[in-house]
Each structure stands twice: as C-alpha cells, then as structure tokens.
Amino acid sequence: MKKIMFIFITIIMALSFCGFALGYDNEKKDIIYYEDRVVYTGDTLWHIASEYAGDKTDIRDYIYEIKNLNNLKSDKLIEGKRLIIPVYK
C-alpha cells in the first residue's frame, strides 16, 4: 500500500511540475544589465520606458517594473534624479 501511495504521489508531483513548466512565460526576456539614467526636464516614465522597451514589451508593464525597481510611489519624476533601468535582450 505504501508503495502504491509513493508512486501515486510521485506521478502527481511530476504532472504538476510539467504543468508549471508548460505554463512558464517564454516571452519573458532576460535582463542583460541595469542602466543608470538621469531624469531631464520634461522626461516622463512613458518617455523613458519607450527608449528602453523593445517592440514586444508592454510599455505599461515596463513602467511598472521601473517604478518598483526605483521605489517610486507616483509617476512624478524629479529632474536630476537617477533611475535604474532594466535593459533586456
């Protein structure tokens, strides 16, 4: 009985792992490096993100990532502030 239960649990775990692997987002890009970017007069998050985001990247997701990475609570940028920008391949 223990052997059957062990086999059953092993099969369930293997199927769960396969489901997780198949559901993984293959479109996600790998970060190559982080770039230090100074905020200039008139810059917006949308403008800065559009400089670095690729064609297949959703600009809103990229802005959200920049805000989280830099601990920004709002979309307002301060001239002279340095931002860390993730750069993908």
Secondary structure, 3 states (H helix, E strand, C coil): CHHHHHHHHHHHHHHHHHHHHHHCCCCCCCEEEEEEEECCCCCCHHHHHHHHCCCCCCHHHHHHHHHHHCCCCCCCCCCCCEEEEEEEC
